[in-house]
Amino acid sequence: MTDDGALRAMIYETRQDVRWIKDTLKEIKEANQAQDERIAEIKARQDKQTGRDGVIAVAISAVVAFFTALASGGWLR
């Protein structure tokens, strides 16, 4: 009967370990999902800023082209 008691204790301990591992993996999964959401939000903000920077660059290029053409007299001819 001592072997049965030891076996039951080992099975119970293994069951507790498996439960702990399962709970830990669940916590890790939730933390990873939260991290993925933060990364997606940062990427969206970065894409939005890149779009704004592109528009500003185009506007500056247009203004420089205008004044270059104006200074060279290209539009006065």
N, C-alpha and C positions, 0 to 999 in steps of 0.2 A: 504493500500500500504506500510505502514511502516513495517508490518510483512513480506511482500515479500522482501523488501530491506534488512531487518535484516537476513532473511533466505538466500538470495543471498550472503550476506557478510560472513555468517557462512559457506556456501558451498564453497565459494572462498578460505576462510582461511583454511578450511579442505583440499581442493585440494592442496594448497601450502604446508601444513604439510605433506601430503602423498607424494608429490614430494620430499620434503626434506628427509623424511624417506627412500624413494626409493634410492635417491642418496647416502645417508649415508650407507645404506646396500651394495650398489655396491662398495663403497670405502673400506668397511670392507672386502668384498669378495676378492677384488684385493689385499689388504694387506695380507690376509690369504694365498692366492695363492703364493705371493712372499715369505712369511715366509715358506711355505711348500717346495718351491724350495731351499731355503737356508738350511733347515733341511736335505733335500735329499742330497745336496752337501756335507754337513758336515758328514753325515752318510757314503757316498761313500768314503770320505777321511779317515774316521776312519776305515772302513773295509779294505781299502788298507794298512793302517798302521798296522792293526792287522795281515794281511797276511804277511807283511814284518817281523814283530816281530816273527811270527810262523816259518818262514824260518830261521831266525837268531837263534832261540832256537834249532831247529833241527840240524843246523850246529854246534852249540856249543856242543850239546849232542854227536854228532858223534865224534868231536875232543876229548872230554873228554873220551868217550868210547875207542877210539883208544889209547890214552896215558895211560889209566888205564890198558888196555890189554897189552900194551908194557911194562909198569912198573912192572906188575905182572909176566911177562915172559910167558904169555899165547901164544904168537905168536912165541916164540923162541923154543918151544918144538917140 
